[in-house]
Amino acid sequence: MGKEFVVAVPTLEMLEDVWIAGTKSGPEKIKDMSINLIDSKKVNVKSIKEAVANLECKLIDKKSYGDHTFFVGEVLHYTYNEEAFKNGKPNLQFNFLAHLAVNEFVIFDEKIYKM
Ligand SMILES: Cc1cc2nc3c(=O)[nH]c(=O)nc-3n(C[C@H](O)[C@H](O)[C@H](O)COP(=O)(O)O)c2cc1C
């Protein structure tokens, strides 16, 4: 079977777990985290119950650029919280988490600028 991965979209409520996932290495870190792993539908990698979306991917390509590796995946299946994606776009009340720098994170401002 080919290689697979899941992209799980976190919220601010998951910040401590995101930090543990990103600063520790190896599957034992799951014990220090409070996420619940659930079966995915199309891949053998687990999804995260608390994430607002889980993209189940098959690895298509992988390329190294010095200190980074670029992964390309085909999305085979996805699950998401319908409340968090209302009217075809993210519902920012769900505090989608973004990385700012080192140990700093932000959520998106709910003000929307229209053209
Ligand atoms: C805020 C933050 C940003 C990170 N950015 C990257 C990144 O850009 N590239 C990367 O390969 N890993 C990044 N990491 C992940 C960790 O460096 C590392 O890959 C992870 O702890 C490895 O865990 P594993 O060995 O269990 O897979 C980041 C982690 C955190 C917390």
The ligand as a Tripos MOL2 file, in Angstrom:
@<TRIPOS>MOLECULE
LIG
   31    33     1     0     0
SMALL
NO_CHARGES

@<TRIPOS>ATOM
      1 C1          4.7460   26.0490   15.6760 C.3       1 LIG1
      2 C2          5.3620   24.8830   14.9440 C.ar      1 LIG1
      3 C3          5.7600   25.0090   13.6300 C.ar      1 LIG1
      4 C4          6.3370   23.9410   12.9490 C.ar      1 LIG1
      5 N1          6.7170   24.1070   11.6460 N.ar      1 LIG1
      6 C5          7.2610   23.0720   10.9950 C.ar      1 LIG1
      7 C6          7.6640   23.1990    9.6300 C.ar      1 LIG1
      8 O1          7.5030   24.2620    9.0200 O.2       1 LIG1
      9 N2          8.1850   22.1260    9.0020 N.ar      1 LIG1
     10 C7          8.3300   20.9270    9.6340 C.ar      1 LIG1
     11 O2          8.8380   19.9690    9.0140 O.2       1 LIG1
     12 N3          7.9620   20.7790   10.9330 N.ar      1 LIG1
     13 C8          7.4450   21.8040   11.6090 C.ar      1 LIG1
     14 N4          7.0700   21.6440   12.9120 N.ar      1 LIG1
     15 C9          7.0420   20.2770   13.4860 C.3       1 LIG1
     16 C10         8.1950   19.8420   14.3350 C.3       1 LIG1
     17 O3          9.3610   20.5250   14.0150 O.3       1 LIG1
     18 C11         8.4210   18.3400   14.1090 C.3       1 LIG1
     19 O4          8.2330   18.0460   12.7440 O.3       1 LIG1
     20 C12         7.5270   17.4290   14.9180 C.3       1 LIG1
     21 O5          7.6880   17.6500   16.2880 O.3       1 LIG1
     22 C13         7.8960   15.9880   14.5640 C.3       1 LIG1
     23 O6          7.0690   15.0920   15.2110 O.3       1 LIG1
     24 P1          7.0940   13.5410   14.7920 P.3       1 LIG1
     25 O7          8.5370   13.1060   14.8000 O.co2     1 LIG1
     26 O8          6.2800   12.8520   15.8370 O.co2     1 LIG1
     27 O9          6.4840   13.4510   13.4250 O.co2     1 LIG1
     28 C14         6.5100   22.7150   13.6090 C.ar      1 LIG1
     29 C15         6.1010   22.6000   14.9360 C.ar      1 LIG1
     30 C16         5.5330   23.6760   15.6000 C.ar      1 LIG1
     31 C17         5.1020   23.5360   17.0310 C.3       1 LIG1
@<TRIPOS>BOND
     1     1     2 1
     2     2     3 ar
     3     2    30 ar
     4     3     4 ar
     5     4     5 ar
     6     4    28 ar
     7     5     6 ar
     8     6     7 ar
     9     6    13 1
    10     7     8 2
    11     7     9 ar
    12     9    10 ar
    13    10    11 2
    14    10    12 ar
    15    12    13 ar
    16    13    14 ar
    17    14    15 1
    18    14    28 ar
    19    15    16 1
    20    16    17 1
    21    16    18 1
    22    18    19 1
    23    18    20 1
    24    20    21 1
    25    20    22 1
    26    22    23 1
    27    23    24 1
    28    24    25 2
    29    24    26 1
    30    24    27 1
    31    28    29 ar
    32    29    30 ar
    33    30    31 1
@<TRIPOS>SUBSTRUCTURE
     1 LIG1         1 GROUP 0 **** ****
